[in-house]
Amino acid sequence: TVRGKEISGQADLFESLHASGGLLSDYKTVSVAAFQASDKDSWHQQLNIYAHLFAKHGVEVKQLQIVAIFRDFSKRKARRDKDYPQSGVMLIPIPLWPMEKTEAFIDERVRLHLEAEALPDDKQVPCSDSERWMMEGAWKVYGANKNRSIRNFAGEGSEAAARELAKEKKAEAVYVAGEAIRCGDYCSARPFCHQLKREAPEGVEGLI
């Protein structure tokens, strides 16, 4: 119990007989785009809170890991792009925090939630781009196959580079707006979120 609120959690797997002396794993089924867009901070926080809860019940966790399962994994893209996940399943070690750091983090999050409870939705602190898993907009060059781009360009100079390639390939350069992946796929507050409504006055569909 922290600041009068009960903290709970349910880990996916704990192996007391693991070589580490106690391995805690959490399984994540994600798209490759969501995996690449997110900063993974929430994964670190989640697993360390689990480890803290285990410790409170007398069970010591020695090691943490995420088992990431990519639901849209493509062997072809893996061969072409070294930054693309090289397997459909990836084991990601997560650093184990000192107990004091985890306790301070939990206390701060509960404090923020208690403050938010007292505010109307339109006065809430907006979510950051990293919290929303915001993907940057990009220029895409399409040939005859309109379902798959020849190449994507993002960042400074992307429009000029895309238009130059499109001219060379006799193709079409199209700008695709950024996407808040977490808002669209994972947030239950989406239907009444004032932040989305502010950014897309005609409705949230255009944004996500």
N, C-alpha and C positions, 0 to 999 in steps of 0.2 A: 504494500500500500504506500503510495507517494502522494503527499498533499491531499489526502482523503480519497484518492482515486485508486481503484484496484488495477494493477498491471498484470496482464496475462499473455501467454503466447503458447504456440504449439509447434514444435520443431518437426520436420519430416522424418529425420533419422538420426539416432544417436548410437554409436558403436563403442561400447565400453571395452571391448576386447581388441580394438584396433591397435596397431603398433604404436601409435602416438600416446596411447593410454586413455583416449576418449575423444573420438571424432564426431563432430556434429555437422550434419549436412542439410542443406535446404535445396529443393529441386525447383528450378524455374523454367517453365516452357515459354519461350519468347520468340519473337520474330528477330531476324538478324538486324533489321533496321532499328528496332527498339533497343537491342543490345548495344549497338554501336552509338546510338544517340544518348543513352543514359550515362551518368557519371559514376554509377555503382555505389555512391555514398549510402543510399538507402539499404543496400544489401549488407554493407559493413555494419550499419546501425542495427538492422534486424537481427543478424546472427549474434552480435555481441549482447544484445538484450536477452536473447535466448540463453546464452552462456551464463549471463547474470542470474536469470531465473533458475537455471539448473543449480548454480552454486548456492542459491538461497535455500534449496532443498537438499543440500549436502552432496551434490553430484558435481565433480570437477570436470570441466571441459578443457581439453588440452589443444585442440585443433579445430578450425572452422573451414568449411568449404561450400561453395555453390556448385551445384550440378546443373549447368545450363544446357537445355535441350532446345535446339533451333528447329521450329516447326516448318520453316520454309528454306531449309539448308539446300544449297545448290553446289554439287561437285564441280560443275563447269565454272561457276564464279570463284570457287576456292582455287582452282588451277590458274585462273587469270589474275587474281588479286591476292597478294600476300597479306594484306590487311583484313581480308575477309576470313571468318572462322574456317579453319582447315579441317574441321570434323563436325559432324552433326551433333555431337555431345562434347562439352568442354568442362573440365574440372578447374575451378577457379579458387585458389587458396585465399582466405580472408584473414587479415591480421587480427589477433586476439588482443583486445584492449585491456589495460589495467582496470581493476574493479572500480577504482575511484573515477576514472574517466567515464565509464558506463553509467555509474550512479549519477554523475553530474549531468550527463546528456539526458537521461530519463527525467530528472528533476526539471531541467530547463524546458523540455518538450511539454510536460504536464503543466508547467506554469503558463506557457504560451497558449495551450488549449483552454485553460481556465480564463485567461484574458479574452480569448476569442469568443467564448460563450456569452460574454457580456456585450458583444458588439453585433449590430445588424449585418447582414451579409454584404451590403454595399459598402461597408466600412472596414471589411477585413483586409489584412495585409495581402497583397497579390502574390500569387505563386511565381517563382523565378523560372527562367527558361530551362534551367537544369532540372528543377522539380517537375516540370511539365514534359520533359524529354523532347524539347523543341528541336526539330530537324531544320537545318538551314535550307532556304529556297535555292533552287538550282536551275541553270539553263540546260535543256536536254535537246540533243540532236536526234531526230527521227528520220529513218529512211522509209523504204516501202512497208516495213513491218511497224505499224503504229503502236503495237503493244509493247515493244522493247526498244529502248533508245540505243543508238550507236555509241554515244559517249555523253557523260554528264560533266558540267562545269559549275563550280561554286567559288564564291569569293571575288576578290578584285579582278577585273578584267575578264570575268566569265562570259559576259554577253558578247564581247568582241571575239573571243576565242570560239564560242559556239557558232556565231554567225559565219566566221571564216571557214570552219569545218563544214558547215551546212552548204556553203557556196561550193566548196571543193567537191563534196560528195553529192551535190545536187539534191540535198535533203532539206529538212525544215527544222529551224531552231525555235524551241518553245520554252517559255519560262514557267516553271512549276513552283507555286508558292510553298513556303515552309509549312510544317505540320507539327502540331502539338500532340504527339503520339499518346502520352499518358491521359490527356484530356479526352481524346476521342475514344480510346479503347478501355480505359481502366477507372475513370473517375465517375462515381455515382452522383456527384454534385453537378455534373455537366448541365442538366436541364434547367437549373435555376442559378447558375454561376454568374455573378455580376461582372466578373473579369472578362469572361467570354463575350457577354453581351456588349460590354464597352468596346471590345476590339472588333466585334462584328455586329454593328447596330441592326442589321436586317435579320439577325439570327445567327446562331453559332455554326450552322452548316458550312458557311463559306470559309470558316477558319480551319475546321478540323474535318 
